[in-house]
Amino acid sequence: MFTAAFDLEGPLSPQDNAYEVMRLIDNGDVLFEMISKYDDYLTLQNRPNYEPGDTLKLIVPFLLVSGATEEDVKKVSKQAKIVSGAKELIKWLQADAWDVHIISTSYEQHAHSIASQLGVAYQKVHCTSFPLDSFAEMLGDPEKELIRAVQEEILSFYFNVGFSESQRFKEFAARLDRFFFERAPRTRIKAIFDQIEVVGGERKVRALMKAIGDKAAIENTAVTGDSITDYKMLQKVRHNGGLSIVFNGNIFSLPYGNVGVACTDLRPVYPIFASFRERGLKSAFDVAAEWEDKWETFVTDPNLIPNCFIRPELRHLFANASDDAVFPRFNLLNRRDEEQLRQIALIHHRFRRLVRGDSTARLG
């Protein structure tokens, strides 16, 4: 059995659902970006018992004091688009007998909505349980006052200092530490946090291992991710002989994959999956390497693309393309040095912005 596991936000849908829900709040976009930056900061510090993606837990107090509901999460999700070619790729993989799973930090209301559009069964979606409505009754006036005070502090810092990598952010992060790890745990907020387990970082690895059911099967597994929440899953599969794809990734994810793909459409990734399944990991690498070497030739004349690298639908797609954004930029990521990864990240950033938009693309 071959397993294909996809992160949802990025590879399958461009929307960051939690970010869009936060935008319903006054200055919610700023709050989310600051807390996301704090999430990156904690992850890079290797903070004990903290996983990348726990942003989705940390924003909950602010959602609650704003009066946000589960219905708001669902309404925002209904506006989400699907990445071009995602439906087709999943259909092709399922026809080839791949066991397709989605492993996502996303709140369940969003993850199941997108999965149903893509034809992925409910039980094959591993995401963050989020009974938001039940949390509202758990906050008292003291907690609400504390949350509003911290919210005001975050906004004040942003509008006076800005969103930067300055030493002042590290000082500000220490204030957030006091709220999230000292003050909040002494209030009813702790009971809310205790009920939220965001599926990010190591928890994505656990979800993946549960999905494939057999540690030995990891070498027959392909995972696709794009961000800091995926790096442990990407690393796990790469280190155990599987296919680890970074699709329109950022610098937090690229060092942990073995194949990088930058594109506005997900369908061109199919030859990598097919080569991996039919002839093994080296064959997948060979396809990626030849695409990387001959990209300009293929863009100039799609008829020169070997048949083994392409389905008829893809040749038609390329032949009728209005620009080169649908032609995948493949990179082998193994043994790339820091400067090479930085250059690859610049290419991915262009496509990340094209697919996800400027504001979402810069999130970790």
C-alpha positions in Angstrom: 0.0 0.0 0.0 1.3 3.4 -1.0 0.2 6.4 1.1 0.0 10.0 0.1 -0.5 12.5 2.9 -1.1 16.2 2.2 -1.0 19.3 4.3 -4.2 21.2 3.6 -3.5 24.9 3.7 -1.0 25.6 1.0 -0.8 22.5 -1.1 -4.6 21.9 -1.4 -6.3 25.2 -0.5 -4.7 28.7 -0.5 -6.7 30.0 2.4 -5.3 30.2 5.9 -8.7 29.7 7.6 -7.7 30.8 11.1 -6.2 34.0 9.7 -9.3 34.8 7.7 -11.5 34.1 10.8 -9.3 36.5 12.9 -9.8 39.1 10.2 -13.4 39.3 11.3 -12.1 41.0 14.5 -10.9 44.7 14.5 -7.2 44.5 13.7 -7.5 40.7 13.8 -5.0 40.4 10.9 -2.4 42.2 13.0 -3.1 40.0 16.0 -2.8 36.9 14.0 0.4 37.9 12.3 2.0 38.9 15.6 1.0 35.6 17.3 2.1 33.7 14.2 5.5 35.4 14.5 5.6 34.5 18.2 4.7 30.9 17.2 7.8 30.8 14.9 9.9 32.3 17.7 8.8 29.6 20.1 9.4 26.8 17.6 12.9 28.0 16.7 13.7 28.1 20.4 12.6 24.5 20.7 10.3 25.5 23.6 9.4 22.3 25.6 5.9 21.0 25.0 5.3 23.5 22.2 4.6 22.5 18.6 4.6 24.7 15.4 1.1 25.6 14.5 0.0 26.2 18.1 -0.9 29.6 16.9 -4.4 28.1 16.4 -4.6 27.5 20.2 -3.1 30.9 21.2 -5.6 32.9 19.2 -8.6 31.3 20.8 -8.9 33.7 23.7 -9.1 36.6 21.3 -11.7 34.9 19.2 -13.8 34.3 22.3 -13.8 37.9 23.6 -14.8 39.0 20.1 -17.8 36.7 20.1 -16.6 34.5 17.2 -18.5 31.2 16.8 -18.1 27.9 15.0 -20.5 29.2 12.4 -18.1 32.0 11.6 -15.4 29.4 11.0 -17.7 27.5 8.7 -18.8 30.7 6.8 -15.2 31.7 6.2 -14.3 28.2 5.1 -17.1 28.3 2.5 -15.3 31.1 0.8 -12.1 29.1 0.4 -10.8 28.1 -3.0 -9.1 24.9 -4.0 -5.5 25.1 -5.4 -5.7 24.6 -9.2 -5.3 21.0 -10.1 -5.7 19.6 -6.6 -8.9 17.8 -7.3 -7.5 16.2 -10.4 -4.3 15.1 -8.7 -6.1 13.4 -5.9 -8.4 11.7 -8.3 -5.4 10.4 -10.3 -3.7 9.2 -7.2 -6.8 7.4 -5.9 -7.2 5.8 -9.4 -3.6 4.5 -9.0 -4.7 2.9 -5.6 -2.9 5.5 -3.4 -4.3 5.8 0.1 -4.8 9.5 0.3 -4.9 11.4 3.7 -5.0 15.0 4.7 -3.0 15.9 7.8 -3.6 19.5 8.8 -3.4 22.0 11.6 -6.7 23.4 10.3 -9.8 23.6 12.5 -12.0 20.6 11.8 -14.8 22.8 10.4 -12.5 23.9 7.6 -10.5 20.7 7.1 -13.6 18.6 6.5 -15.2 21.2 4.2 -12.2 21.2 1.9 -11.7 17.4 2.1 -15.3 16.8 1.0 -14.7 19.0 -2.1 -11.6 17.0 -2.9 -13.1 13.6 -2.5 -11.1 12.6 0.6 -13.1 10.6 3.1 -13.9 12.0 6.5 -12.0 9.3 8.4 -8.8 10.1 6.3 -8.7 13.7 7.6 -6.5 14.3 10.6 -7.0 17.9 11.9 -7.6 20.0 15.0 -10.8 19.4 16.9 -12.4 22.8 17.7 -15.6 23.0 19.8 -15.3 26.8 20.0 -18.9 27.4 21.0 -18.5 25.3 24.2 -15.5 27.4 25.2 -17.5 30.7 25.4 -19.2 29.7 28.7 -15.8 29.0 30.3 -14.6 32.6 30.5 -15.4 34.9 33.3 -15.1 38.7 33.5 -11.5 38.5 35.0 -10.3 36.4 32.0 -12.0 38.7 29.5 -10.4 41.8 31.0 -7.0 40.0 31.0 -7.4 39.0 27.3 -8.4 42.5 26.2 -5.5 44.0 28.0 -3.0 41.7 26.3 -4.8 42.3 22.9 -4.3 46.0 23.4 -0.6 45.5 24.3 0.0 43.4 21.1 -1.6 46.1 18.9 0.2 48.9 20.7 3.5 47.2 20.1 2.7 46.6 16.4 1.6 50.1 15.7 4.5 51.7 17.5 7.3 49.3 16.6 6.1 47.3 13.6 6.5 43.8 12.4 10.2 43.2 12.4 13.0 40.9 13.5 14.3 43.5 16.0 15.6 42.8 19.5 12.5 44.6 20.7 10.4 41.8 19.4 12.3 39.4 21.6 11.6 41.6 24.5 7.9 41.7 23.6 7.9 37.9 23.2 8.9 37.8 26.9 5.7 39.7 27.7 3.6 37.1 25.7 5.4 34.4 27.6 4.1 35.8 30.8 0.6 35.9 29.5 0.5 32.5 27.8 2.7 30.5 30.1 2.3 32.2 33.5 -0.8 34.2 33.9 -3.3 32.4 31.6 -2.6 29.0 33.2 -3.8 30.4 36.5 -7.2 31.2 35.1 -10.1 29.5 33.4 -8.2 29.9 30.1 -6.1 26.9 31.1 -9.2 24.6 30.9 -9.8 25.8 27.3 -6.2 25.3 26.2 -6.2 21.8 27.7 -9.0 20.9 25.3 -7.2 22.0 22.2 -4.5 19.8 20.6 -3.4 21.4 17.3 -2.2 18.9 14.7 1.2 20.5 14.0 4.8 19.5 14.3 5.3 16.2 16.1 1.6 15.7 16.3 1.5 15.6 12.5 4.1 12.9 12.6 1.9 10.9 15.0 -1.1 11.4 12.8 0.9 10.2 9.8 2.2 7.1 11.6 -1.4 6.3 12.6 -2.5 6.7 9.0 0.0 4.4 7.5 -0.3 1.9 10.4 3.1 0.3 10.0 6.5 1.9 10.6 7.9 -0.2 7.7 5.4 1.3 5.3 6.9 4.8 5.7 9.3 4.0 2.7 6.1 3.7 0.6 4.8 7.1 1.8 4.8 10.5 0.1 4.1 13.6 2.1 3.5 17.1 0.8 3.8 20.2 2.9 4.9 23.9 2.7 5.4 25.4 6.1 6.9 25.3 9.6 4.0 23.1 10.9 5.1 20.4 8.3 8.8 20.2 8.8 8.9 17.4 11.3 6.6 15.3 9.1 8.7 16.1 6.0 11.9 15.2 7.9 10.4 11.9 9.3 9.6 10.7 5.8 12.8 11.9 4.2 14.9 10.2 6.8 13.1 6.9 6.4 13.3 6.5 2.7 10.0 8.0 1.6 9.2 10.9 -0.7 9.1 14.3 1.0 7.7 17.1 -1.3 7.8 20.8 -0.4 5.2 22.6 -2.6 5.6 26.3 -2.8 7.4 26.1 0.5 9.2 28.6 2.8 12.6 28.5 4.4 11.1 26.7 7.4 10.1 23.7 5.3 12.5 23.5 2.3 15.5 22.1 4.3 13.5 19.0 5.3 12.1 17.8 2.0 13.9 15.8 -0.7 12.0 17.3 -3.7 10.9 20.9 -4.0 8.1 21.9 -6.4 7.1 25.5 -7.2 4.0 25.9 -9.3 0.5 27.4 -9.5 -1.1 24.1 -10.3 -0.8 20.8 -8.3 -1.2 18.4 -11.3 2.4 18.7 -12.6 3.5 16.9 -9.3 1.9 13.7 -10.6 5.0 12.3 -12.5 7.0 12.5 -9.3 4.4 10.4 -7.5 4.1 8.0 -10.4 7.8 7.5 -10.7 8.1 6.9 -7.0 5.4 4.3 -7.0 6.5 2.5 -10.1 10.3 2.6 -9.9 11.3 3.9 -6.4 12.7 7.0 -4.9 15.7 7.3 -7.2 13.4 7.3 -10.2 11.4 10.2 -8.6 14.7 12.0 -8.1 15.7 11.4 -11.7 12.5 12.9 -13.0 12.9 16.0 -10.7 16.6 16.4 -11.7 15.8 16.3 -15.5 13.0 18.8 -15.1 15.4 21.0 -13.1 18.1 20.8 -15.8 15.8 21.1 -18.8 13.1 23.5 -17.5 13.8 26.3 -20.1 13.7 23.7 -22.9 10.4 22.3 -21.7 8.9 25.7 -21.3 10.0 26.7 -24.8 8.6 23.5 -26.4 6.3 21.3 -24.3 6.5 18.6 -27.0 10.1 17.9 -25.9 8.9 16.7 -22.5 9.3 12.9 -22.4 6.0 10.9 -22.3 7.1 9.2 -19.1 7.2 12.6 -17.4 3.7 13.7 -18.4 0.0 12.7 -18.8 -1.9 13.8 -21.9 -3.9 16.3 -19.7 -0.6 17.9 -18.6 0.7 18.2 -22.1 -2.5 20.0 -23.0 -2.2 22.2 -19.9 1.4 23.2 -20.8 0.6 23.7 -24.5 -2.2 26.1 -23.8 -0.5 27.9 -20.9 -0.5 31.7 -21.0 2.6 32.0 -18.9 5.3 29.8 -17.3 3.6 29.7 -13.9 2.0 26.3 -14.6 5.4 24.7 -15.5 6.7 23.2 -12.3 10.1 24.3 -11.0 11.5 21.1 -9.5 14.6 21.0 -7.2 16.3 18.2 -5.5 16.7 19.4 -2.0 19.1 16.8 -0.6 22.6 18.1 0.1 21.8 21.7 -0.8 23.8 24.2 1.2 22.2 27.2 3.0 22.8 29.6 0.1 21.3 27.2 -2.5 18.3 26.7 -0.3 17.9 30.5 0.1 17.9 30.9 -3.7 15.3 28.0 -4.1 13.2 29.7 -1.4 13.1 32.9 -3.5 11.6 30.9 -6.4 9.1 29.2 -4.1 8.1 32.6 -2.6 7.1 33.9 -6.0 4.7 31.0 -6.5 3.6 31.0 -2.9 2.4 34.6 -3.4 0.7 33.8 -6.7 -1.2 30.9 -5.1 -1.9 32.2 -1.6 -1.7 36.0 -1.8 0.8 38.4 -0.1 -0.6 38.4 3.4 -0.9 34.6 3.7 2.3 33.8 1.9 4.5 35.6 4.5 3.1 33.5 7.4 5.4 30.8 8.7 
